[in-house]
Amino acid sequence: MAARRCPRLRSKGHVALLATRFPLYGVIGTPYQFTGDGIQPLASSDAPLPYSHPQTNWFLASQLVRELREYKVVNMDDLVPLRTAARRFWAKDRTVERHPRASRLDHRAGMAST
């Protein structure tokens, strides 16, 4: 749908990818530091900060970043529309198993249990 509605995608072209392996990498946001005047924001950039970075404790994330490791280029016309896929998914018998203590925990929290 975006490829049909977005002028930039229509004029510049686009590629559809079906991602099969896309682990979490890090975040984009604003770094902070503790100074004599308290906690102060530092200059932010659009570069992602990996989760393994020591600065993550002083970082306010605004976007999640995933690393695209494995994918397949697909033709948009070959994909099943989302509504059709969702309808097929929910048409199957979906029996939800509840934890044995779930109704007791729901009752304590003031929730209606089924």
Backbone as XML, in Angstrom:
<?xml version="1.0"?>
<chain id="A" units="angstrom">
  <residue number="1" name="MET">
    <atom name="N" x="0.825" y="-1.176" z="0.000"/>
    <atom name="CA" x="0.000" y="0.000" z="0.000"/>
    <atom name="C" x="0.877" y="1.249" z="0.000"/>
  </residue>
  <residue number="2" name="ALA">
    <atom name="N" x="1.935" y="1.245" z="0.782"/>
    <atom name="CA" x="2.806" y="2.423" z="0.838"/>
    <atom name="C" x="3.426" y="2.686" z="-0.522"/>
  </residue>
  <residue number="3" name="ALA">
    <atom name="N" x="3.778" y="1.626" z="-1.246"/>
    <atom name="CA" x="4.393" y="1.788" z="-2.562"/>
    <atom name="C" x="3.430" y="2.447" z="-3.544"/>
  </residue>
  <residue number="4" name="ARG">
    <atom name="N" x="2.137" y="2.246" z="-3.355"/>
    <atom name="CA" x="1.143" y="2.869" z="-4.239"/>
    <atom name="C" x="0.853" y="4.311" z="-3.832"/>
  </residue>
  <residue number="5" name="ARG">
    <atom name="N" x="0.900" y="4.606" z="-2.543"/>
    <atom name="CA" x="0.493" y="5.929" z="-2.052"/>
    <atom name="C" x="1.625" y="6.939" z="-1.941"/>
  </residue>
  <residue number="6" name="CYS">
    <atom name="N" x="2.840" y="6.477" z="-1.758"/>
    <atom name="CA" x="3.968" y="7.393" z="-1.529"/>
    <atom name="C" x="4.585" y="7.837" z="-2.858"/>
  </residue>
  <residue number="7" name="PRO">
    <atom name="N" x="4.568" y="9.142" z="-3.151"/>
    <atom name="CA" x="5.138" y="9.630" z="-4.412"/>
    <atom name="C" x="6.619" y="9.301" z="-4.562"/>
  </residue>
  <residue number="8" name="ARG">
    <atom name="N" x="7.356" y="9.377" z="-3.467"/>
    <atom name="CA" x="8.799" y="9.092" z="-3.546"/>
    <atom name="C" x="9.056" y="7.629" z="-3.895"/>
  </residue>
  <residue number="9" name="LEU">
    <atom name="N" x="8.312" y="6.729" z="-3.299"/>
    <atom name="CA" x="8.486" y="5.316" z="-3.630"/>
    <atom name="C" x="8.085" y="5.034" z="-5.074"/>
  </residue>
  <residue number="10" name="ARG">
    <atom name="N" x="7.038" y="5.714" z="-5.545"/>
    <atom name="CA" x="6.609" y="5.522" z="-6.939"/>
    <atom name="C" x="7.654" y="6.057" z="-7.908"/>
  </residue>
  <residue number="11" name="SER">
    <atom name="N" x="8.232" y="7.216" z="-7.613"/>
    <atom name="CA" x="9.168" y="7.829" z="-8.555"/>
    <atom name="C" x="10.573" y="7.232" z="-8.472"/>
  </residue>
  <residue number="12" name="LYS">
    <atom name="N" x="11.032" y="6.902" z="-7.279"/>
    <atom name="CA" x="12.402" y="6.402" z="-7.102"/>
    <atom name="C" x="12.489" y="4.882" z="-7.151"/>
  </residue>
  <residue number="13" name="GLY">
    <atom name="N" x="11.361" y="4.218" z="-7.005"/>
    <atom name="CA" x="11.364" y="2.756" z="-7.000"/>
    <atom name="C" x="11.471" y="2.208" z="-5.589"/>
  </residue>
  <residue number="14" name="HIS">
    <atom name="N" x="11.257" y="0.922" z="-5.460"/>
    <atom name="CA" x="11.313" y="0.283" z="-4.148"/>
    <atom name="C" x="11.598" y="-1.208" z="-4.324"/>
  </residue>
  <residue number="15" name="VAL">
    <atom name="N" x="11.991" y="-1.829" z="-3.254"/>
    <atom name="CA" x="12.245" y="-3.265" z="-3.216"/>
    <atom name="C" x="11.523" y="-3.815" z="-2.004"/>
  </residue>
  <residue number="16" name="ALA">
    <atom name="N" x="10.859" y="-4.931" z="-2.160"/>
    <atom name="CA" x="10.186" y="-5.581" z="-1.029"/>
    <atom name="C" x="11.067" y="-6.725" z="-0.545"/>
  </residue>
  <residue number="17" name="LEU">
    <atom name="N" x="11.287" y="-6.769" z="0.764"/>
    <atom name="CA" x="12.107" y="-7.819" z="1.364"/>
    <atom name="C" x="11.268" y="-8.612" z="2.352"/>
  </residue>
  <residue number="18" name="LEU">
    <atom name="N" x="11.454" y="-9.904" z="2.371"/>
    <atom name="CA" x="10.840" y="-10.759" z="3.377"/>
    <atom name="C" x="11.966" y="-11.164" z="4.320"/>
  </residue>
  <residue number="19" name="ALA">
    <atom name="N" x="11.998" y="-10.555" z="5.487"/>
    <atom name="CA" x="13.079" y="-10.797" z="6.446"/>
    <atom name="C" x="12.834" y="-12.104" z="7.188"/>
  </residue>
  <residue number="20" name="THR">
    <atom name="N" x="13.878" y="-12.932" z="7.273"/>
    <atom name="CA" x="13.775" y="-14.190" z="8.007"/>
    <atom name="C" x="14.656" y="-14.215" z="9.242"/>
  </residue>
  <residue number="21" name="ARG">
    <atom name="N" x="15.616" y="-13.316" z="9.300"/>
    <atom name="CA" x="16.476" y="-13.222" z="10.484"/>
    <atom name="C" x="16.808" y="-11.758" z="10.702"/>
  </residue>
  <residue number="22" name="PHE">
    <atom name="N" x="16.327" y="-11.194" z="11.813"/>
    <atom name="CA" x="16.468" y="-9.758" z="12.049"/>
    <atom name="C" x="16.595" y="-9.482" z="13.545"/>
  </residue>
  <residue number="23" name="PRO">
    <atom name="N" x="17.756" y="-9.817" z="14.149"/>
    <atom name="CA" x="17.930" y="-9.640" z="15.593"/>
    <atom name="C" x="17.970" y="-8.166" z="15.997"/>
  </residue>
  <residue number="24" name="LEU">
    <atom name="N" x="17.647" y="-7.918" z="17.256"/>
    <atom name="CA" x="17.752" y="-6.566" z="17.806"/>
    <atom name="C" x="19.213" y="-6.146" z="17.804"/>
  </residue>
  <residue number="25" name="TYR">
    <atom name="N" x="19.460" y="-4.902" z="17.438"/>
    <atom name="CA" x="20.824" y="-4.387" z="17.396"/>
    <atom name="C" x="21.057" y="-3.326" z="18.462"/>
  </residue>
  <residue number="26" name="GLY">
    <atom name="N" x="20.186" y="-2.337" z="18.496"/>
    <atom name="CA" x="20.387" y="-1.239" z="19.430"/>
    <atom name="C" x="19.269" y="-0.225" z="19.330"/>
  </residue>
  <residue number="27" name="VAL">
    <atom name="N" x="19.609" y="1.032" z="19.600"/>
    <atom name="CA" x="18.609" y="2.098" z="19.626"/>
    <atom name="C" x="19.172" y="3.384" z="19.029"/>
  </residue>
  <residue number="28" name="ILE">
    <atom name="N" x="18.262" y="4.270" z="18.636"/>
    <atom name="CA" x="18.601" y="5.630" z="18.232"/>
    <atom name="C" x="17.901" y="6.544" z="19.226"/>
  </residue>
  <residue number="29" name="GLY">
    <atom name="N" x="18.578" y="7.598" z="19.641"/>
    <atom name="CA" x="17.966" y="8.496" z="20.616"/>
    <atom name="C" x="18.919" y="9.570" z="21.080"/>
  </residue>
  <residue number="30" name="THR">
    <atom name="N" x="18.795" y="9.941" z="22.346"/>
    <atom name="CA" x="19.581" y="11.037" z="22.912"/>
    <atom name="C" x="20.443" y="10.549" z="24.068"/>
  </residue>
  <residue number="31" name="PRO">
    <atom name="N" x="21.757" y="10.784" z="23.986"/>
    <atom name="CA" x="22.626" y="10.442" z="25.114"/>
    <atom name="C" x="22.582" y="11.538" z="26.178"/>
  </residue>
  <residue number="32" name="TYR">
    <atom name="N" x="22.790" y="11.146" z="27.423"/>
    <atom name="CA" x="22.811" y="12.086" z="28.547"/>
    <atom name="C" x="24.086" y="11.880" z="29.342"/>
  </residue>
  <residue number="33" name="GLN">
    <atom name="N" x="24.462" y="12.897" z="30.132"/>
    <atom name="CA" x="25.599" y="12.762" z="31.046"/>
    <atom name="C" x="25.274" y="13.481" z="32.351"/>
  </residue>
  <residue number="34" name="PHE">
    <atom name="N" x="25.930" y="13.036" z="33.393"/>
    <atom name="CA" x="25.756" y="13.662" z="34.708"/>
    <atom name="C" x="26.845" y="14.702" z="34.871"/>
  </residue>
  <residue number="35" name="THR">
    <atom name="N" x="26.441" y="15.940" z="35.156"/>
    <atom name="CA" x="27.399" y="17.034" z="35.354"/>
    <atom name="C" x="27.145" y="17.677" z="36.710"/>
  </residue>
  <residue number="36" name="GLY">
    <atom name="N" x="27.905" y="18.703" z="37.024"/>
    <atom name="CA" x="27.703" y="19.438" z="38.264"/>
    <atom name="C" x="26.338" y="20.119" z="38.309"/>
  </residue>
  <residue number="37" name="ASP">
    <atom name="N" x="25.756" y="20.379" z="37.162"/>
    <atom name="CA" x="24.438" y="21.013" z="37.066"/>
    <atom name="C" x="23.309" y="19.985" z="36.965"/>
  </residue>
  <residue number="38" name="GLY">
    <atom name="N" x="23.630" y="18.722" z="37.115"/>
    <atom name="CA" x="22.612" y="17.673" z="37.004"/>
    <atom name="C" x="22.758" y="16.878" z="35.714"/>
  </residue>
  <residue number="39" name="ILE">
    <atom name="N" x="21.705" y="16.236" z="35.327"/>
    <atom name="CA" x="21.731" y="15.415" z="34.118"/>
    <atom name="C" x="21.467" y="16.311" z="32.912"/>
  </residue>
  <residue number="40" name="GLN">
    <atom name="N" x="22.365" y="16.256" z="31.931"/>
    <atom name="CA" x="22.286" y="17.117" z="30.756"/>
    <atom name="C" x="22.288" y="16.269" z="29.475"/>
  </residue>
  <residue number="41" name="PRO">
    <atom name="N" x="21.464" y="16.652" z="28.487"/>
    <atom name="CA" x="21.502" y="15.935" z="27.210"/>
    <atom name="C" x="22.749" y="16.311" z="26.424"/>
  </residue>
  <residue number="42" name="LEU">
    <atom name="N" x="23.262" y="15.350" z="25.688"/>
    <atom name="CA" x="24.386" y="15.580" z="24.785"/>
    <atom name="C" x="23.837" y="15.703" z="23.366"/>
  </residue>
  <residue number="43" name="ALA">
    <atom name="N" x="24.665" y="16.104" z="22.454"/>
    <atom name="CA" x="24.243" y="16.179" z="21.052"/>
    <atom name="C" x="23.927" y="14.769" z="20.561"/>
  </residue>
  <residue number="44" name="SER">
    <atom name="N" x="22.767" y="14.619" z="19.947"/>
    <atom name="CA" x="22.379" y="13.298" z="19.450"/>
    <atom name="C" x="22.680" y="13.188" z="17.967"/>
  </residue>
  <residue number="45" name="SER">
    <atom name="N" x="22.752" y="11.969" z="17.509"/>
    <atom name="CA" x="22.955" y="11.723" z="16.082"/>
    <atom name="C" x="21.985" y="10.623" z="15.653"/>
  </residue>
  <residue number="46" name="ASP">
    <atom name="N" x="21.910" y="10.414" z="14.369"/>
    <atom name="CA" x="21.044" y="9.355" z="13.858"/>
    <atom name="C" x="21.742" y="7.999" z="13.827"/>
  </residue>
  <residue number="47" name="ALA">
    <atom name="N" x="22.984" y="7.957" z="14.296"/>
    <atom name="CA" x="23.720" y="6.692" z="14.314"/>
    <atom name="C" x="23.177" y="5.803" z="15.433"/>
  </residue>
  <residue number="48" name="PRO">
    <atom name="N" x="22.919" y="4.539" z="15.139"/>
    <atom name="CA" x="22.407" y="3.652" z="16.190"/>
    <atom name="C" x="23.478" y="3.319" z="17.219"/>
  </residue>
  <residue number="49" name="LEU">
    <atom name="N" x="23.043" y="3.178" z="18.451"/>
    <atom name="CA" x="23.917" y="2.789" z="19.549"/>
    <atom name="C" x="23.645" y="1.320" z="19.854"/>
  </residue>
  <residue number="50" name="PRO">
    <atom name="N" x="24.651" y="0.431" z="19.717"/>
    <atom name="CA" x="24.399" y="-0.989" z="19.988"/>
    <atom name="C" x="24.103" y="-1.229" z="21.463"/>
  </residue>
  <residue number="51" name="TYR">
    <atom name="N" x="23.302" y="-2.265" z="21.730"/>
    <atom name="CA" x="22.956" y="-2.593" z="23.118"/>
    <atom name="C" x="24.181" y="-2.906" z="23.959"/>
  </residue>
  <residue number="52" name="SER">
    <atom name="N" x="25.269" y="-3.350" z="23.351"/>
    <atom name="CA" x="26.477" y="-3.696" z="24.097"/>
    <atom name="C" x="27.294" y="-2.470" z="24.505"/>
  </residue>
  <residue number="53" name="HIS">
    <atom name="N" x="26.942" y="-1.297" z="24.042"/>
    <atom name="CA" x="27.694" y="-0.071" z="24.321"/>
    <atom name="C" x="27.521" y="0.335" z="25.793"/>
  </residue>
  <residue number="54" name="PRO">
    <atom name="N" x="28.596" y="0.765" z="26.458"/>
    <atom name="CA" x="28.488" y="1.153" z="27.876"/>
    <atom name="C" x="27.624" y="2.400" z="28.101"/>
  </residue>
  <residue number="55" name="GLN">
    <atom name="N" x="27.379" y="3.206" z="27.089"/>
    <atom name="CA" x="26.588" y="4.438" z="27.214"/>
    <atom name="C" x="25.084" y="4.161" z="27.303"/>
  </residue>
  <residue number="56" name="THR">
    <atom name="N" x="24.627" y="2.931" z="27.074"/>
    <atom name="CA" x="23.182" y="2.661" z="27.046"/>
    <atom name="C" x="22.489" y="3.002" z="28.355"/>
  </residue>
  <residue number="57" name="ASN">
    <atom name="N" x="23.192" y="2.977" z="29.472"/>
    <atom name="CA" x="22.573" y="3.348" z="30.751"/>
    <atom name="C" x="22.212" y="4.828" z="30.811"/>
  </residue>
  <residue number="58" name="TRP">
    <atom name="N" x="22.864" y="5.647" z="29.986"/>
    <atom name="CA" x="22.619" y="7.090" z="29.973"/>
    <atom name="C" x="22.058" y="7.518" z="28.622"/>
  </residue>
  <residue number="59" name="PHE">
    <atom name="N" x="21.146" y="6.725" z="28.113"/>
    <atom name="CA" x="20.631" y="6.955" z="26.769"/>
    <atom name="C" x="19.113" y="6.860" z="26.789"/>
  </residue>
  <residue number="60" name="LEU">
    <atom name="N" x="18.434" y="7.860" z="26.243"/>
    <atom name="CA" x="16.978" y="7.837" z="26.118"/>
    <atom name="C" x="16.647" y="7.461" z="24.680"/>
  </residue>
  <residue number="61" name="ALA">
    <atom name="N" x="16.154" y="6.244" z="24.493"/>
    <atom name="CA" x="15.893" y="5.729" z="23.149"/>
    <atom name="C" x="14.579" y="6.260" z="22.602"/>
  </residue>
  <residue number="62" name="SER">
    <atom name="N" x="14.582" y="6.544" z="21.318"/>
    <atom name="CA" x="13.353" y="6.952" z="20.643"/>
    <atom name="C" x="12.990" y="5.993" z="19.514"/>
  </residue>
  <residue number="63" name="GLN">
    <atom name="N" x="13.971" y="5.193" z="19.073"/>
    <atom name="CA" x="13.727" y="4.234" z="17.994"/>
    <atom name="C" x="14.507" y="2.948" z="18.262"/>
  </residue>
  <residue number="64" name="LEU">
    <atom name="N" x="13.882" y="1.844" z="17.936"/>
    <atom name="CA" x="14.505" y="0.527" z="18.048"/>
    <atom name="C" x="15.152" y="0.185" z="16.712"/>
  </residue>
  <residue number="65" name="VAL">
    <atom name="N" x="16.330" y="-0.426" z="16.737"/>
    <atom name="CA" x="17.051" y="-0.784" z="15.515"/>
    <atom name="C" x="17.248" y="-2.291" z="15.475"/>
  </residue>
  <residue number="66" name="ARG">
    <atom name="N" x="16.909" y="-2.881" z="14.347"/>
    <atom name="CA" x="17.153" y="-4.302" z="14.119"/>
    <atom name="C" x="18.190" y="-4.445" z="13.016"/>
  </residue>
  <residue number="67" name="GLU">
    <atom name="N" x="18.948" y="-5.513" z="13.079"/>
    <atom name="CA" x="19.943" y="-5.801" z="12.057"/>
    <atom name="C" x="19.334" y="-6.791" z="11.076"/>
  </residue>
  <residue number="68" name="LEU">
    <atom name="N" x="19.314" y="-6.432" z="9.822"/>
    <atom name="CA" x="18.738" y="-7.288" z="8.794"/>
    <atom name="C" x="19.818" y="-8.262" z="8.328"/>
  </residue>
  <residue number="69" name="ARG">
    <atom name="N" x="19.725" y="-9.517" z="8.759"/>
    <atom name="CA" x="20.769" y="-10.499" z="8.446"/>
    <atom name="C" x="20.403" y="-11.425" z="7.306"/>
  </residue>
  <residue number="70" name="GLU">
    <atom name="N" x="19.184" y="-11.921" z="7.307"/>
    <atom name="CA" x="18.753" y="-12.817" z="6.230"/>
    <atom name="C" x="17.426" y="-12.320" z="5.680"/>
  </residue>
  <residue number="71" name="TYR">
    <atom name="N" x="17.331" y="-12.289" z="4.366"/>
    <atom name="CA" x="16.110" y="-11.812" z="3.729"/>
    <atom name="C" x="16.013" y="-12.383" z="2.324"/>
  </residue>
  <residue number="72" name="LYS">
    <atom name="N" x="14.845" y="-12.230" z="1.774"/>
    <atom name="CA" x="14.579" y="-12.665" z="0.422"/>
    <atom name="C" x="13.878" y="-11.508" z="-0.291"/>
  </residue>
  <residue number="73" name="VAL">
    <atom name="N" x="14.308" y="-11.196" z="-1.506"/>
    <atom name="CA" x="13.630" y="-10.185" z="-2.298"/>
    <atom name="C" x="12.358" y="-10.825" z="-2.846"/>
  </residue>
  <residue number="74" name="VAL">
    <atom name="N" x="11.221" y="-10.154" z="-2.648"/>
    <atom name="CA" x="9.937" y="-10.711" z="-3.078"/>
    <atom name="C" x="9.212" y="-9.724" z="-3.983"/>
  </residue>
  <residue number="75" name="ASN">
    <atom name="N" x="8.301" y="-10.254" z="-4.762"/>
    <atom name="CA" x="7.447" y="-9.440" z="-5.615"/>
    <atom name="C" x="6.195" y="-9.107" z="-4.820"/>
  </residue>
  <residue number="76" name="MET">
    <atom name="N" x="5.872" y="-7.838" z="-4.705"/>
    <atom name="CA" x="4.714" y="-7.417" z="-3.911"/>
    <atom name="C" x="3.418" y="-8.053" z="-4.405"/>
  </residue>
  <residue number="77" name="ASP">
    <atom name="N" x="3.314" y="-8.274" z="-5.705"/>
    <atom name="CA" x="2.091" y="-8.846" z="-6.259"/>
    <atom name="C" x="1.906" y="-10.309" z="-5.862"/>
  </residue>
  <residue number="78" name="ASP">
    <atom name="N" x="2.986" y="-10.973" z="-5.473"/>
    <atom name="CA" x="2.905" y="-12.382" z="-5.078"/>
    <atom name="C" x="2.517" y="-12.569" z="-3.620"/>
  </residue>
  <residue number="79" name="LEU">
    <atom name="N" x="2.546" y="-11.496" z="-2.838"/>
    <atom name="CA" x="2.240" y="-11.608" z="-1.415"/>
    <atom name="C" x="0.734" y="-11.681" z="-1.187"/>
  </residue>
  <residue number="80" name="VAL">
    <atom name="N" x="0.339" y="-12.450" z="-0.193"/>
    <atom name="CA" x="-1.072" y="-12.548" z="0.182"/>
    <atom name="C" x="-1.435" y="-11.275" z="0.932"/>
  </residue>
  <residue number="81" name="PRO">
    <atom name="N" x="-2.539" y="-10.626" z="0.583"/>
    <atom name="CA" x="-2.935" y="-9.430" z="1.334"/>
    <atom name="C" x="-3.092" y="-9.732" z="2.819"/>
  </residue>
  <residue number="82" name="LEU">
    <atom name="N" x="-2.780" y="-8.759" z="3.656"/>
    <atom name="CA" x="-2.808" y="-8.934" z="5.110"/>
    <atom name="C" x="-4.176" y="-9.367" z="5.603"/>
  </residue>
  <residue number="83" name="ARG">
    <atom name="N" x="-5.231" y="-8.779" z="5.067"/>
    <atom name="CA" x="-6.573" y="-9.153" z="5.518"/>
    <atom name="C" x="-6.846" y="-10.626" z="5.258"/>
  </residue>
  <residue number="84" name="THR">
    <atom name="N" x="-6.446" y="-11.111" z="4.091"/>
    <atom name="CA" x="-6.661" y="-12.518" z="3.757"/>
    <atom name="C" x="-5.859" y="-13.408" z="4.691"/>
  </residue>
  <residue number="85" name="ALA">
    <atom name="N" x="-4.602" y="-13.049" z="4.938"/>
    <atom name="CA" x="-3.763" y="-13.844" z="5.830"/>
    <atom name="C" x="-4.327" y="-13.854" z="7.242"/>
  </residue>
  <residue number="86" name="ALA">
    <atom name="N" x="-4.776" y="-12.694" z="7.733"/>
    <atom name="CA" x="-5.346" y="-12.618" z="9.082"/>
    <atom name="C" x="-6.628" y="-13.434" z="9.174"/>
  </residue>
  <residue number="87" name="ARG">
    <atom name="N" x="-7.447" y="-13.357" z="8.154"/>
    <atom name="CA" x="-8.692" y="-14.118" z="8.146"/>
    <atom name="C" x="-8.398" y="-15.620" z="8.207"/>
  </residue>
  <residue number="88" name="ARG">
    <atom name="N" x="-7.405" y="-16.056" z="7.442"/>
    <atom name="CA" x="-7.021" y="-17.482" z="7.463"/>
    <atom name="C" x="-6.484" y="-17.876" z="8.825"/>
  </residue>
  <residue number="89" name="PHE">
    <atom name="N" x="-5.675" y="-17.005" z="9.418"/>
    <atom name="CA" x="-5.087" y="-17.298" z="10.721"/>
    <atom name="C" x="-6.169" y="-17.469" z="11.780"/>
  </residue>
  <residue number="90" name="TRP">
    <atom name="N" x="-7.104" y="-16.529" z="11.858"/>
    <atom name="CA" x="-8.119" y="-16.559" z="12.897"/>
    <atom name="C" x="-9.237" y="-17.542" z="12.605"/>
  </residue>
  <residue number="91" name="ALA">
    <atom name="N" x="-9.328" y="-18.027" z="11.384"/>
    <atom name="CA" x="-10.357" y="-19.016" z="11.057"/>
    <atom name="C" x="-10.004" y="-20.379" z="11.649"/>
  </residue>
  <residue number="92" name="LYS">
    <atom name="N" x="-8.734" y="-20.602" z="11.917"/>
    <atom name="CA" x="-8.305" y="-21.868" z="12.515"/>
    <atom name="C" x="-8.759" y="-21.920" z="13.972"/>
  </residue>
  <residue number="93" name="ASP">
    <atom name="N" x="-8.853" y="-23.126" z="14.505"/>
    <atom name="CA" x="-9.257" y="-23.292" z="15.910"/>
    <atom name="C" x="-8.132" y="-22.776" z="16.794"/>
  </residue>
  <residue number="94" name="ARG">
    <atom name="N" x="-8.391" y="-21.739" z="17.550"/>
    <atom name="CA" x="-7.395" y="-21.129" z="18.438"/>
    <atom name="C" x="-7.809" y="-21.349" z="19.882"/>
  </residue>
  <residue number="95" name="THR">
    <atom name="N" x="-7.405" y="-22.466" z="20.452"/>
    <atom name="CA" x="-7.701" y="-22.752" z="21.845"/>
    <atom name="C" x="-6.586" y="-22.161" z="22.687"/>
  </residue>
  <residue number="96" name="VAL">
    <atom name="N" x="-6.938" y="-21.264" z="23.575"/>
    <atom name="CA" x="-5.955" y="-20.605" z="24.427"/>
    <atom name="C" x="-5.859" y="-21.363" z="25.735"/>
  </residue>
  <residue number="97" name="GLU">
    <atom name="N" x="-4.641" y="-21.775" z="26.071"/>
    <atom name="CA" x="-4.434" y="-22.462" z="27.343"/>
    <atom name="C" x="-4.082" y="-21.423" z="28.390"/>
  </residue>
  <residue number="98" name="ARG">
    <atom name="N" x="-4.724" y="-21.525" z="29.527"/>
    <atom name="CA" x="-4.453" y="-20.595" z="30.618"/>
    <atom name="C" x="-3.631" y="-21.291" z="31.689"/>
  </residue>
  <residue number="99" name="HIS">
    <atom name="N" x="-2.833" y="-20.520" z="32.368"/>
    <atom name="CA" x="-2.056" y="-21.037" z="33.487"/>
    <atom name="C" x="-3.039" y="-21.425" z="34.590"/>
  </residue>
  <residue number="100" name="PRO">
    <atom name="N" x="-2.802" y="-22.527" z="35.317"/>
    <atom name="CA" x="-3.742" y="-22.966" z="36.353"/>
    <atom name="C" x="-4.070" y="-21.898" z="37.393"/>
  </residue>
  <residue number="101" name="ARG">
    <atom name="N" x="-3.121" y="-21.017" z="37.699"/>
    <atom name="CA" x="-3.370" y="-19.984" z="38.704"/>
    <atom name="C" x="-3.857" y="-18.683" z="38.083"/>
  </residue>
  <residue number="102" name="ALA">
    <atom name="N" x="-4.067" y="-18.629" z="36.769"/>
    <atom name="CA" x="-4.401" y="-17.379" z="36.092"/>
    <atom name="C" x="-5.680" y="-16.762" z="36.623"/>
  </residue>
  <residue number="103" name="SER">
    <atom name="N" x="-6.723" y="-17.560" z="36.843"/>
    <atom name="CA" x="-7.985" y="-16.972" z="37.299"/>
    <atom name="C" x="-7.834" y="-16.397" z="38.705"/>
  </residue>
  <residue number="104" name="ARG">
    <atom name="N" x="-7.037" y="-17.050" z="39.553"/>
    <atom name="CA" x="-6.811" y="-16.544" z="40.905"/>
    <atom name="C" x="-6.032" y="-15.221" z="40.842"/>
  </residue>
  <residue number="105" name="LEU">
    <atom name="N" x="-5.024" y="-15.141" z="39.981"/>
    <atom name="CA" x="-4.235" y="-13.920" z="39.851"/>
    <atom name="C" x="-5.080" y="-12.803" z="39.252"/>
  </residue>
  <residue number="106" name="ASP">
    <atom name="N" x="-5.908" y="-13.118" z="38.261"/>
    <atom name="CA" x="-6.783" y="-12.112" z="37.655"/>
    <atom name="C" x="-7.749" y="-11.558" z="38.696"/>
  </residue>
  <residue number="107" name="HIS">
    <atom name="N" x="-8.257" y="-12.430" z="39.566"/>
    <atom name="CA" x="-9.213" y="-12.019" z="40.575"/>
    <atom name="C" x="-8.555" y="-11.058" z="41.564"/>
  </residue>
  <residue number="108" name="ARG">
    <atom name="N" x="-7.314" y="-11.351" z="41.956"/>
    <atom name="CA" x="-6.602" y="-10.472" z="42.887"/>
    <atom name="C" x="-6.378" y="-9.092" z="42.286"/>
  </residue>
  <residue number="109" name="ALA">
    <atom name="N" x="-6.148" y="-9.035" z="40.977"/>
    <atom name="CA" x="-5.891" y="-7.759" z="40.319"/>
    <atom name="C" x="-7.178" y="-7.008" z="40.006"/>
  </residue>
  <residue number="110" name="GLY">
    <atom name="N" x="-8.325" y="-7.609" z="40.360"/>
    <atom name="CA" x="-9.597" y="-6.958" z="40.107"/>
    <atom name="C" x="-10.087" y="-7.120" z="38.700"/>
  </residue>
  <residue number="111" name="MET">
    <atom name="N" x="-9.539" y="-8.111" z="37.987"/>
    <atom name="CA" x="-9.955" y="-8.345" z="36.612"/>
    <atom name="C" x="-10.992" y="-9.451" z="36.571"/>
  </residue>
  <residue number="112" name="ALA">
    <atom name="N" x="-11.837" y="-9.380" z="35.587"/>
    <atom name="CA" x="-12.823" y="-10.456" z="35.417"/>
    <atom name="C" x="-12.108" y="-11.656" z="34.825"/>
  </residue>
  <residue number="113" name="SER">
    <atom name="N" x="-12.301" y="-12.809" z="35.419"/>
    <atom name="CA" x="-11.659" y="-14.000" z="34.883"/>
    <atom name="C" x="-12.683" y="-14.806" z="34.097"/>
  </residue>
  <residue number="114" name="THR">
    <atom name="N" x="-12.145" y="-15.556" z="33.125"/>
    <atom name="CA" x="-13.028" y="-16.372" z="32.284"/>
    <atom name="C" x="-12.853" y="-17.821" z="32.602"/>
  </residue>
</chain>
